[in-house]
C-alpha cells in the first residue's frame, strides 16, 4: 500500500528527520518528541511503498511505525561513520611526527 509522507528536518540535530503521513501532519507526534526535535522544518513530501528503497532506513520499519504510531523518527548516523569517510591524510594530520 502506498503512503504519502511528509518529511521534516530537525533544526537542532543534523540529519535527524521525522516522517509523518501527509494527511495527518504532526497531529500524532508526541509533544515531548517535538520539544526535543525542535520546530520541524518541512523538507519534502515522498510517496512510500514497500517496493521503494530508502537511503538509511528500512522501508518496512518506516511504514509499520507510520501505521502504528503515526510517525517515524530517523536518527542521525553515528559520528564514527563521518570519520570513516575522510581520507587518511586528514585523519593523521594532527598526529605527532
C-alpha positions in Angstrom: 0.0 0.0 0.0 1.3 3.4 -0.9 1.5 6.2 1.6 2.1 9.9 1.0 4.6 11.1 3.6 5.9 14.5 4.7 9.4 14.6 6.0 10.6 17.2 8.5 14.2 18.1 9.3 15.2 18.9 12.9 16.8 22.3 13.4 18.6 21.0 16.5 20.2 17.9 15.3 21.9 17.5 11.9 20.5 14.6 9.8 17.5 13.9 12.2 14.3 13.6 10.3 10.6 13.0 11.2 8.4 11.0 8.8 4.6 11.6 9.1 1.6 10.8 7.0 0.9 13.9 5.0 -2.9 13.8 5.7 -2.3 13.7 9.5 0.7 16.1 9.5 2.2 16.3 13.0 -1.1 15.6 14.9 0.1 12.1 16.2 3.6 13.2 17.2 4.0 13.4 21.0 4.6 16.8 22.4 7.7 15.6 24.2 9.3 14.4 21.0 8.5 17.7 19.3 10.1 19.6 22.2 13.4 17.6 21.8 13.2 17.7 17.9 12.7 21.4 17.8 10.4 23.3 15.4 10.0 21.0 12.4 11.2 22.4 9.1 9.3 20.7 6.2 12.0 19.2 3.9 9.9 17.4 1.3 7.0 15.0 0.5 7.5 11.5 -0.6 5.4 8.5 -1.8 6.3 5.5 0.2 5.5 1.9 -0.8 7.0 -1.5 0.3 9.0 -1.6 -3.0 10.7 1.7 -2.5 14.2 1.8 -1.1 15.3 4.5 1.3 19.0 5.5 1.8 19.3 5.0 5.5 16.0 3.5 6.7 14.3 0.1 6.3 11.1 0.9 4.4 9.1 -1.9 6.2 10.0 -0.3 9.6 9.1 3.2 8.4 5.7 2.0 7.1 5.0 0.0 10.2 5.8 3.0 12.5 3.6 5.3 10.4 0.7 2.9 10.8 1.2 2.1 14.5 2.3 5.4 16.0 1.7 7.9 13.2 5.4 8.9 12.8 8.9 7.5 12.3 12.0 9.2 13.7 15.2 8.8 11.7 18.2 9.3 13.9 21.5 10.7 12.6 24.2 8.2 11.8 26.8 7.6 14.5 29.6 10.1 14.3 32.1 7.3 13.6 30.6 7.0 10.2 31.6 10.5 9.3 35.3 9.9 10.2 35.5 6.7 8.2 34.8 8.7 5.0 37.8 11.1 5.5 41.0 10.5 3.6 43.9 9.0 5.6 45.9 12.2 5.2 43.3 14.2 7.1 42.9 11.5 9.7 46.6 11.7 10.7 47.2 15.4 10.1 47.5 16.2 13.8 49.4 13.1 14.8 52.8 13.7 16.4 55.7 13.3 14.0 
